[in-house]
Amino acid sequence: MTVSKHSLYTFLIVLFSISSFSQKRKTHLESYLKRIETNFKVTFNYESGLLKNKFIQDNSFDETASLKMHISYLEKKFNLNFTMVTDTKIVISKFKLDDLVFLDFDDETPIYNLLVNDTLSKKAWITNDKGELHFNNLPPKTITTSHLNYNQLTINIDSLTNNKIYLQKTIQNLDELFIYSFFTNGTYKSKGGHFYIKSKEVDALAGLTSHDVIKNLENLPQVVSNSESISDLIIKGGTQDQNLFVWNNIKVYQNHHFFGLISAFNENLISTIRLYDNATPAEYGNNTSGVISLDHDNTLSKKVKAGIGVNFLSADAYAKIPITKKSGLQFSTRKSFTEFWESPTYLKYSKKVLQSSLVKTPSIAENNNVMSEDEFKFHDVQLQYSYQPNKSNILNVNGIYLKNNLSYIETNALNTNSKKSQLMQENSAFGINWEHVFSNNDKIQTILNYSKYTLDGGNFLLSRDISSFENNSIENYESVFKYKSSHRKSGFSYSSGLAYEYLIIENNTTNFNLLYSSNLKQRSVIYSFFGGINYYENKIHTGLDLRNTYYEFLKSFQIEPRFHFTFTALPKFDIQIRGERKTQNISQVIDLENNFLGIEKRRWNMANNTIAPLQKSNQLELSFALKNKKNMFNTSFYHKSVDGITTNNQGFQNLNQFGNHFGKYVIHGITCHYNYKSKNLNTWISYNYSINKYKFKDLYPQVFYNNNDIRNSIITGVNLKHKAFNFSVGMEYNSGKPFTSVNKETPIKEGVFNIINYNTPNNERLSNYLRFDATLSYNFNLSKYGNYKLTLGMINIGDKKNILSRYYTLTEDRTAVEVLDKYGLEFTPNLSINIDF
């Protein structure tokens, strides 16, 4: 105790000494001006009382700075006007209330074409290209600002302390209030704790040549991928199949190309990306982890907008076409050319994806008499037709089609016999959405959707004498009716709705070697009623949602409350608590490692309380947020548990791989995020610390670390703008995830069938993961008809060999154990050019 007190006293003395020293170093502004006069041979004229009680750090005087830099610094710090009367005479005066400058709150750029109205006389002014407004010595008492991209603001001129006014961007088509922007331009956090990304506003992200709409999310501290794949997106410890992806209100079950390395959604049409990681709105159901919602902009385009793009993997195009004054079409498509050209990017991607699979990347397979070749291709099409007969009604018809296709051919070099294997992923979806807005801004919405995901795999191999066919599909029919009130004067708003969902899951397997065939078709009807109430006024923003769901097949009725409460304790400081309960009746299982060529091994399956139970999640979170003009700090403490998981859907690659035991996982975590943002510089760091453990009553030990227990995760980035250049560099660090090692003394348990002798589950960890990425983009114009952007992206610029997973298998004669490591991407460059018309 004595040592502790002594340390405390020492700390306080040092702190006081530093504070006292700092105070002694302060000097009066008048002395600072005299130094400027001496250095630059100028004189200052001012009223004696103007500089009263104005002090400045003496050591802040920069001998190398120019006169202009000194004056600019003093103007900002003391809100004074410095006027150069002659080359040697400078007059100092109070700033003029009739000369205002309007700037963007986040990056301090001037806001031009801002409409400013005198609230009394209705006289109007418009800011110039420098964001300046001049009242010509007749300033009004109160003004109101108006701009399409910025929040409306009413200002009392007499209350201003300087002539610079900062405005917050408006988040179009979003109804919630916002606290601050997050990690990069275009990313925001709402008062309800949800995250929104406006894809067109996002700066270049390290390693990417496009604003990959899903990859953006991985910069948030609670989102990580343990396999460098967006098909393994982990949100607060949850697995990918526990996430829900919604595109224009339609559920989609495939979110990627190239088996997880590329987002499947076209960035040019996606307007808004929403992430709900807690307190999920009650309209979303049948998932126990995060919800990612992607929406097009419903605003009808007044003129044709189009663009094309090419990179080392694919070419894409998009168009926004007004058909009439009341209707329009948005369309995008993308097609790979990997079947024609094996670019350096393609070779690195395919090496990463195909490792440890049944597809051999060399031209000669393990058996020297068998030659092999593979071909991979992907494409997608997205469209939206909008019809707005009047201001109160809008009808949207949406469609999307995504496809990945891998062909693999093995040929016997001696007799030219060959076998062709194929893996195909396909997601097609269609939806109709009608919205009516009443005169009081209340809304009703009717939604009819259809979505189907299909995974087909034909394993026909000469090198391993395998002949089998597998199929998995999930089909969804959904009808939703929603009502949402506008924000009332009382501070309240309300929402309610009904949903009907019909699910069909089918699994087919045919093994021609074993003369075995199976077909399993599962159906489920889900009825839901949901509603919510929100209140926000002054310092309080709170909401309570309730979703009531009946799973007909399970004969199970579930009540799912979700809530949030945000209190603004200080003008720039918020305290927030959130919680939710959710359920889902579908999950993805892994039967065998070599299913679907060993690449995409997961099958959708439905809960039936025999093979898989209904999953139930509970989450509670406490957050704090501190924000000023350039700095933002956010931290949260969360607890989450998910009951109803099985060893089949957790991706075990050890002694529990072939069992099917019911259990749960519990995760406790802390997230921190700091962001500094100025006009041309943006830097951030996100950190997540968590402990994620399984509990299976039928296993030994009953409690052990989760396969996704990434204890420490850090992602940091810097974005720098200079004229037409945009440069980003980023670092990602993850502590090694758990794996189950083999007993070194007795690696094999011998018997009729030898098996691997494992140690206790997840008893060791892989080496830590570290990767640096960079992106450089350049915007230019070659003609008045188009805007060009050239982007160079580099993934893993240090070429570090990161191990993503490790598992073991027996050799063909089953007498020895092989170690199989899966590695991350090597150094991977990509180059793209985009042209917008």
JOUR-V886498 format. One line per field, one symbol per residue. psi: psi as a letter, one per 20 degrees, with the letter a starting at -180 (. if undefined). burial: 1 if it has 24 or more other C-alpha atoms within 12 Angstrom, else 0. A space follows every 50 residues. Layout:
# JOUR-V886498
psi = ???
burial = ???
This chain:
# JOUR-V886498
psi = hgggggggggghggghgggggghhiqqqhhhghhhggghjlrqpprqhih jpkoqqphjipohiqrghggggghghhjlqpopogahipppprqqpijoq ppqphgjkqqorkppppoigijqqrpqaijjqppiljmqrhpqpqpqhjq qqpppoghiqirjpppqqqpnqjpirqqgrqphrpipqprhijqqppohh iprpqpiqjrmohghhhiiqhjpqpjjkpijloooliqrhiiqpppoljp pqjpjrrkliipqipphhhpgppppoirlpqiiprlqjcqpoppqrpipp pirpprqqqpajhrqrqrqoopgaijqrpppqqppqkhihpnrhggghgh gggiqjaipphrhpahoiioqqqqpqqqrqppqppppnhaiiqppppqqq pqpppppppppoigjjqqqpqqpppppqqpqpopppprhjjqqqppppqp qpppoppoonphhjlporpqppqppppppppqpprrorhiiqqqqrrqqp popppppppoohgjlpqqpppqqppppqpqrqpqpppdipoqqpqppppo oghilppppnqqqqpppnhrhjpqpqpqrqprqqjqrpqogqhjqljjfn ipqpqqpjjghprpqpqpqqppqqpppahiqpppqqpqppqoqjrrhhji kqlbijhjrnqqbrqppprpqqpppppagippqqpppppqooqqoohjrp rhprqqhknogppppqqppppodjqoppqqppppqprqrprqohgnhpoq bgoqrpnqaqplirqrqqppppqqppqpprpiriiqpqpppppopmiilp npphqprqqqrhjkiqpqpoppqapapoqqpqpppp.
burial = 00000000000000000000000000001101100100000011100000 10000100001000001001100100011111000000011100111111 11111111111111111100000111100011111000110111111001 00101010000111111111110001111111111111111111111111 11111111111111111111111111111111111111111111111111 11111111111111111111111111111111111111111111111111 10001111111111111111110001111111111101000000111111 11111111111000100001111111111111111111000011111111 11111111111000000011111111111111111100000011111111 11111111111110011111111111111111111100000011111111 11111111110000000000011111111111111100011111111111 10110101111111111100001111111111111111111111111111 11111111001111111111111111111111111111111111111111 11111110111111111111111111111111111111111111110000 00011111111111111111100001111111111111111100001100 00001111001101110111111111111000000001111111111000 0111111110000000100001111111111111110
